[in-house]
Amino acid sequence: MTEDSQRNFRSVYYEKVGFRGVEEKKSLEILLKDDRLGILPPHHESHGHVMMYRKDQYCDVLHALKVIRFVSDATPQVDVYLRMYQLESGKLPRSPSFPLEAEDEVFLAIAKAMEEMVEDSVDCYWIIRCFVNQLNTKYRDSLPQLPKALEQYLNLEDSRLLSHLKSCSAVSRLPYDLWFKRCFAGCLPESSLQRVWDKVVSGSCKILVFVAVEILLTFKIKVMALNSAEKITKFLENIPQDSSDAIVSKAIDLWHKHCGTPVHSA
């Protein structure tokens, strides 16, 4: 059994015996230990050396950005992470005053959420970097297909709700960037978000579809009472936070219901 299979097998086992959403390894730990995400090698005796190398690289990139005056000690940490990522990926703009691209806004949203989960700045940067790279490579072809999948599964769960969204011309205007490109960063609180990202890191971006479906089902009465795409989208972009844990738990149930025991339901 592959390591990815073991991760998901244990996750499903815990959930079946009643520990809903519990992971034997949290997403941040997986990111730190998974050599395929490019952070650490599989041999634990090498971790200390690699972490020292990563810290040195972090400091070198940060120093370079300060020398060229792209960042300073007063620059917000998430902006520092963005400039570091841009420099390392060859996408640093000619001037820090240039407007941000859409992909930069996505990076910042993920970075802000990750910053609440990880205290150490070096670890935080490498985790953000590899998480974003995973979205841009492994899930590059899958993410654009998620809106269609959302429509498909919502039709199975509540066709009347889908019909209402269609009658309001809201289906094409749902907050797909927030849900799928940002992976709900800025939508769900970090405690709930980490449970979703556990699944994404473990090999499935389809969990994002079921979180979106469950949001619509949870707030069905409110959504059905709104009669314009603009109002529906505005509400969904700012949903109440108090039911987030329940939404994620029900989304995981839906994920299992429609995908069985997912191992790589990308």
C-alpha positions in Angstrom: 0.0 0.0 0.0 1.4 3.4 -0.9 1.9 6.1 1.7 -0.9 8.2 0.2 -3.2 5.2 0.4 -2.2 4.6 4.0 -3.0 8.2 4.9 -6.4 8.1 3.5 -7.1 4.6 4.8 -6.3 5.7 8.3 -8.3 8.8 7.9 -11.4 6.9 6.8 -10.9 4.3 9.6 -10.9 7.0 12.2 -14.0 8.6 10.8 -15.8 5.2 10.6 -15.2 4.5 14.3 -16.7 7.9 15.2 -13.8 10.3 15.2 -15.1 12.5 12.4 -12.4 14.6 10.6 -9.5 13.3 12.8 -6.3 12.7 11.0 -3.4 10.6 12.2 -1.1 13.3 10.7 -2.4 16.8 10.3 -1.9 18.5 6.9 1.0 20.6 8.2 2.9 17.6 9.4 2.3 15.8 6.1 3.6 18.8 4.2 6.7 18.9 6.3 7.4 15.1 5.9 6.4 14.5 2.3 9.5 14.5 0.0 7.2 14.6 -3.1 6.1 18.0 -2.0 9.7 19.0 -2.0 10.2 20.0 1.7 11.9 17.1 3.4 13.4 13.8 2.3 11.8 10.5 3.5 14.8 9.6 5.7 14.3 11.3 9.1 18.0 11.4 9.9 18.4 13.9 7.1 15.7 16.3 8.3 17.9 18.4 10.5 20.4 19.0 7.7 17.6 19.8 5.2 15.8 22.1 7.6 19.1 24.0 8.1 19.4 24.3 4.3 15.9 25.5 4.0 16.4 28.1 6.7 19.6 29.4 5.0 17.8 29.6 1.7 14.9 31.5 3.3 17.3 34.0 4.8 19.2 34.4 1.6 16.0 35.1 -0.4 14.8 37.5 2.3 18.1 39.3 2.3 18.1 39.7 -1.5 14.6 41.2 -1.3 15.7 43.7 1.3 18.8 44.7 -0.8 16.6 45.5 -3.8 14.1 47.2 -1.5 11.1 45.0 -2.3 10.6 44.4 1.4 11.6 45.9 4.7 11.2 45.1 8.4 7.9 46.9 8.2 6.5 44.7 5.4 3.6 42.5 6.5 4.8 38.9 6.8 2.3 37.5 4.1 3.6 40.1 1.7 7.1 39.0 2.4 6.1 35.4 1.6 4.6 36.5 -1.7 7.7 38.4 -2.8 9.9 35.5 -1.8 7.7 33.1 -3.9 7.7 35.5 -6.8 11.5 35.8 -6.7 12.1 32.1 -6.5 9.6 31.4 -9.3 11.0 34.1 -11.6 7.8 36.2 -11.4 9.0 39.2 -9.3 7.6 42.3 -11.0 9.9 45.2 -12.0 8.6 47.3 -9.2 6.9 46.6 -5.8 4.3 49.3 -6.8 3.0 47.2 -9.7 -0.6 45.9 -9.1 -1.0 42.3 -8.0 -2.1 39.6 -10.4 -5.0 37.3 -9.6 -2.7 34.5 -8.8 -0.9 36.8 -6.3 -4.2 37.4 -4.5 -4.8 33.7 -4.3 -1.3 33.2 -2.8 -2.0 35.9 -0.2 -5.3 34.5 0.9 -3.7 31.0 1.4 -0.7 32.6 3.2 -2.9 34.6 5.6 -4.8 31.4 6.6 -1.6 29.3 6.9 0.0 32.0 9.0 -2.7 31.4 11.6 -1.8 27.6 11.6 2.0 27.7 11.7 4.0 29.8 14.1 7.5 29.5 12.6 8.0 31.8 9.6 10.5 29.5 7.8 8.2 26.5 8.1 5.2 28.6 7.2 6.8 29.9 4.0 7.8 26.4 2.8 4.4 25.0 3.5 2.7 27.8 1.7 5.1 27.4 -1.2 4.6 23.7 -1.6 0.8 23.9 -1.1 0.4 26.5 -3.8 2.8 24.5 -6.1 0.6 21.5 -5.6 -2.5 23.4 -6.6 -0.7 24.8 -9.7 0.7 21.5 -10.8 -1.1 18.4 -9.6 -4.5 20.0 -9.6 -4.0 22.4 -12.5 -6.3 20.5 -14.8 -8.8 19.4 -12.1 -9.6 22.7 -10.5 -11.3 24.2 -13.6 -13.6 21.2 -13.7 -14.9 21.6 -10.1 -17.8 24.1 -10.9 -19.3 21.5 -13.3 -18.9 18.8 -10.7 -20.6 21.1 -8.1 -23.6 21.4 -10.4 -23.7 17.7 -10.9 -23.6 16.7 -7.2 -26.0 19.5 -6.1 -28.5 18.2 -8.6 -28.3 14.8 -7.0 -28.6 16.3 -3.5 -31.2 19.0 -4.1 -32.4 19.6 -7.6 -34.9 22.2 -6.4 -32.1 24.3 -5.0 -30.1 24.0 -8.2 -33.2 25.0 -10.2 -33.5 28.2 -8.0 -29.9 29.1 -8.7 -30.4 28.6 -12.4 -33.6 30.7 -12.4 -31.6 33.5 -10.8 -28.7 33.1 -13.2 -26.5 32.5 -10.2 -24.8 29.2 -11.1 -22.1 30.9 -13.2 -21.6 33.6 -10.6 -21.1 31.5 -7.5 -17.8 32.4 -5.6 -15.8 29.7 -7.4 -12.5 31.6 -7.0 -13.0 31.8 -3.2 -14.1 28.1 -3.0 -11.8 26.4 -5.5 -8.8 28.6 -6.3 -8.3 29.8 -2.7 -9.5 26.5 -1.2 -11.9 28.4 1.1 -9.2 30.5 2.6 -11.0 33.6 3.8 -14.3 31.7 3.8 -13.9 29.2 6.6 -12.1 29.6 10.0 -8.7 28.0 10.2 -9.9 25.2 12.5 -12.3 24.1 9.9 -10.1 25.0 7.0 -7.3 22.7 8.1 -9.6 19.7 8.0 -10.4 20.5 4.4 -6.7 21.1 3.5 -5.8 17.7 5.1 -7.8 16.1 2.3 -6.3 18.3 -0.4 -2.8 17.6 0.7 -3.6 13.9 1.0 -4.5 13.7 -2.7 -8.0 14.9 -3.4 -9.2 18.4 -4.5 -12.7 17.0 -5.0 -13.4 17.6 -1.3 -13.7 21.2 -2.2 -16.8 20.4 -4.3 -18.5 18.8 -1.4 -17.7 21.6 1.0 -19.3 24.0 -1.5 -22.3 21.7 -1.9 -22.8 21.5 1.8 -22.6 25.3 2.2 -25.4 25.6 -0.2 -27.4 22.9 1.5 -26.8 24.3 5.0 -28.0 27.8 3.9 -30.7 26.6 1.6 -33.5 28.6 3.2 -31.5 31.8 3.0 -30.4 31.2 -0.6 -33.9 30.3 -1.7 -35.2 33.6 -0.2 -32.7 35.6 -2.3 -33.9 36.4 -5.8 -30.8 37.7 -7.6 -27.4 36.3 -8.4 -25.7 39.3 -6.9 -27.4 38.9 -3.5 -26.8 35.1 -3.5 -23.1 35.6 -4.3 -22.6 38.3 -1.7 -24.2 36.1 1.0 -22.1 33.1 0.1 -18.9 35.1 0.2 -19.6 36.0 3.8 -21.3 33.0 5.3 -21.7 32.8 9.1 -18.8 31.1 10.8 -20.5 29.3 13.6 -21.6 26.3 11.6 -18.3 25.7 9.8 -17.3 22.6 11.7 -20.6 21.0 11.0 -20.4 22.0 7.3 -17.0 20.3 6.9 -18.1 17.1 8.7 -21.2 16.8 6.5 -19.1 17.6 3.4 -16.7 14.7 4.3 -19.8 12.5 4.6 -20.9 13.6 1.2 -17.4 12.9 -0.2 -17.6 9.3 1.1 -21.2 8.9 -0.1 -20.4 9.8 -3.7 -16.8 8.7 -4.0 -16.8 5.7 -1.7 -13.5 5.5 0.1 -11.4 8.0 -1.9 -7.7 7.5 -2.2 -7.0 9.8 -5.2 -10.3 11.4 -6.0 -8.6 14.4 -7.7 
